Amino acid sequence: MNRAVFLDRDGVINAALYDPLESKLDTPYRLEDFRLLPGVGQAVRAINEMGFLAVVVSNQPGVAKGKCDHAFLEAVNAELTARLARQRAHLDAIYYCLHHPDAVDESLRIDCECRKPKPGLLLRAARELDIDLAGSFMLGDSLKDIEAGLAAGCQTSLVDGHRAHSRPGEAARMQPHWTAPNLLAAVETIRCIEEGCPWRSS
């Protein structure tokens, strides 16, 4: 079976943008605003070199909310793929949950199994790509990512530690295996685990 490093997208791979209408960080909805975070190409290349599948699993409700269309998501995927390729890195698969409980598109307003914190995206990837979830990792910047990873049986890392945004008691219930300041640091910890070198969770 394959092993994978599952990656959230916004805030881990690319910079998230502040949405003043919703008072939270959100995905960029213009291609010119799509910016890879520092070290991402190097991190994904390291995942490739270690023999893991690099798999994006991301909630992307922009279509459901009427903020973008499917063509925009495909354009972002193409741009992401091209930018990583220039750094000799590649993703093996991209999985999005397009649903949202407040969707303006009724076909996307469903109680799905793929929207994180549910583990549906990871479970689907495991079926389709023959992934050993117990030997895999989930790296994300929110506790929704951690909950999904834990539910799927993966080791987890909270990247850029947004624990301040959790509800009371949530952090203790969904403690990641370790935290990291950015994706590259999280991947370097995976390398350390694989090589059996001493490391300390934070």
C-alpha positions, 0 to 999 in steps of 0.5 A: 500500500501507499503512504501519503502526506495529506495537505490542507491548501489555504494557509498551508500551501498558499496564503489565505486572505482576510474576508472582512464580510465573514471576518475570517481568513478565506481562500483567494478568489482571484488568480493574481492573489494566489501565492505560495507560502515560503518553502512550500515547493521544497516541502512538497519536493521532500514529500516526493523524495521520501516516497509519500504521495502528496495529496491535497484535501481541502474544503472549498465551498466557494462554488456553493457560496457563489464566490467562484465557479468550477472553472476557477478551481481548475485554473487554481489547480493548474497554477498550483501544479505549474508553480510546484513543477518549476520547483521540481515538485508535484502533487499526486492528487487534489480532493476538494469538498465543495459542499456547505450548509449555507450554500446558495446552490441547493445541490451543494447544500447537503450534510456530506461526509467529505467536509472536514472535520469529517474524514471523508476526503481522506477515506476517499483518497485511501480507497482510490489511491490504495493508501495506508492511513495508519502510515500516513500524515495529515498536515493542516492549519486548523483543528478541523484538519486535525480532527479529520486526520485523527478520525482517519487514523493518521498522524497529524501536525498543526501547521502555524498553530491556529489553536487560538481560534478553537472553542473552549475544550477543543484543543485538548480533545483534538491534540495534534501529534506535533505542531510546526511553524510552517509546512517545510518544518512539518515535513522535516519532522516527518523526515526525522520520524522516518529516519528514526532520529530524536525529535521533540513534539511541541 
